[in-house]
């Protein structure tokens, strides 16, 4: 009985030792989490002009990787660099400039490019939503800022109002649809939320200087790159 009791008592420290080890590991994890909260990993966020399509995302990622950087995320208008390869945005400007991109330094320029990207998304919203938002409601919701503020910043930076930029953007999308030859003008007008085919036709002439029929007759219709709209 004595030997049995002794064996039982001898086994207890082993259990306590395991519990202590678990406590130490948990404490270490919590300490590390607290450290990173107080000392967040520094990354570099680039704001980039002229990124207008998925191919631009691939191009920017390739350029950064080719230059020895590690982008963790690249979206339209932005690129996030891994903390192991931080960079001065000004130093990256020449690399991206050669491919037609521009690193934005000022907050107004950054916001303007973000608005342009949002307006591209708004066109898709117009096309697919059953009850689409107005432009002002869409942008206000996206940026949590008044439309008046967004409009002033955009106009001052782009030398063009948001409304006029959106019209140009819509006409470029209409050109794309027309070039496919798969939809009538009325169908395109309906998708792009014009009141009628005539309304679209009038705006098309105002923006491009020629009629939809003339555009269709052109064997090589000239479309503008989106970075040339403003």
N, C-alpha and C positions, 0 to 999 in steps of 0.2 A: 504493500500500500504506500509505504514511504517512497519507494523507488518510482512508483507510478505518479505520485504527487509531484515529485521532483522533476520528472520528465515533462509533466504538464506545465509546471512553472518555467522550465527551461525553454519551452516552445513559445512562450508569450513574447519575449523580446523580438523574436523574428517577425511576428505579426506587426508589432509596433514599429519595427524598422521599416517594413514595407510601407506602412501608412505614412511614416515620416518622409520617405523618399517621394511618395506621391504628392505630399504637401509641398516639398521643395520644388518639384517640377511645376506644380500649379502656381506657386509663388513666383517662379522665374518667368513663366509665361505672362503673368499679370504685370510683373515689373517691366518686361520688354514692351508690352502693350502700352503701359503708362509712359515709357520713355519715348516711343514713337509718336504718341499723342502730343507730348511736350516738344519733341524735336522731329517734326514731320520731314519725310524725305523730300528733298528739293528736286523738282522737275522743271523742264523748260516748256512753256506753251507758246507756240508760234501762231501768229495770226497772218494768214496768207491771202493775198489778193489774186483774182483771176482763176480761182478754182471753181469750175462751173459744172463739172460732170464727174461720174465715177472714174473715167480715164485719168482725170486730173489727180484724183486721190492716189491711184496707182503710180502715176508719174512722180508725185512728190515723195511718196514712200521710197521709191527706187532711188531718187536723187539723194535723199538723206542717208539711206543705207550705203549707197556707193561712196559717200563722203565719210563713212565710218561712224555714223550716228545710229542710235537704236530707237526708232519711233515706236511708241507703245500703242498709239492710236492716231489715225489720220482721218479727218472728216472734211467736208466741204468748208474751206476757210480756216481750218485749224490743224495743227500737228503737235502732238505731245511727245516729248523726248524722254527716254528713260533716264533715271537719276545718275546712272553710270556714265552717261555721255551728255552732260549738260552743255549748253552752248549759248553764246551771245547772239541774239537774233541778228544784230548788225553783221556779224561774221558770216552768217548763213545767207545773207541777202544776195551776194554775187552768184552763189551756187544755184539758187532758185531763179534768179533773174535771167540766166542763160536759157532757161526753158520757158520763159514768158511769165513767171510768177513774181510776185513782189511781197516782201515781208513788210507788214504794217507795224509802225511804231506808235502812232497816236491813237488814243481811245476813240476819237471820232471816226477815224478811218476804219478801225476794227469793227465798230458798231455798224457802219455803213455796209461793209462786206457781209456782216451777219444778216442784215436786213435783206440784202440781195439774195442770199441763200434761202432765207425764209420765204421770200416772194416766189422763188422757184418751187418751193414746197406748196405754197398757196395755190399755184396753178393746178397742181395735182389734187389739192383739196377741192377746188372749184369743179374739177372734172368728175370727181367720184362721190362727193358728199350729196346727200339727198337735199339737205337744207344748208348750203354753205354759208360760212360767216362772211361778214363784210371784211374788206382789207384791213380797216382800222381795228376791228374786233380781233381779227386773227393775229395781227402784230402786237397789239396791246397784251393779249393773253400770252404770246410767246416771250415777250421781253419784260413783262411786268413793269411797263412804263407807259406814260400817256402817249397817245398817237401824235399829239402836238410836239412833244419833245423829239420823238423818233423822226418826224417829218422835218423838223428844223435841222437836226443833225445831218440827215440824209441830203437835204437840199443844199446845205452849206458845203458839204464834202464832195458830193457828186455833181454839183451844178445842174441838178435835174430833180424834179419832184418825184416822190414815190409813185404818184398816179401815172406820170408820164413814163417812168421806167417800167411800170407794170404793163402799160399798153405796148411798149416796145417788146417786152418779154413775151406777151401773149401773141403778138404778130409773128415773132420768130417761131413760136410753137405752131402757129397756124401754117407757116411756110413748110415746116417739117411734115405736118399732116397732109398738106397739099402735094408735097413731093412724093408721098407714098402712093397717091392716086387711088386710095381705097375708100374714101369717104366723099360724100357730096358736100358742097359748101354749107348747106342747111344743117347737115349732121355735125360738121365741125363747129358751126356757130352754136349749136345746141350744147355740145360738150364744153365749149369754152365760155358758156353762159352769156352769149350775146342775145339781144332781144330778137334778132332775126338775121337771116343771111344778108340782107341789105345793109343792116347796121355793121356787120363784120366787113362787108365789101367796101363800105364808105371809109371805115377806119383803116383798112388795109391800104387804100389809095392815099389817104392822108399821111401815113407813116412811110410807105415805100415809094410813093410817087407814081405808081402804076396800078392797073386794075388786076384783079385776081385772074382774069382771062389772059392778060398779057404775061403774068407770072407763069401760068400753066403752059403757055406756048413756048416759053424759054426752055430750051433743051438742057441748059445748065443753070438752073436757078441759083442766084447768088444769095446765100444766107450769111448773116453776120455772126461772127464768134460772139458768145455771150459777154465776153469781157470788153467788147466794143460798144455795148449798149449805153454805157455811162462811164 
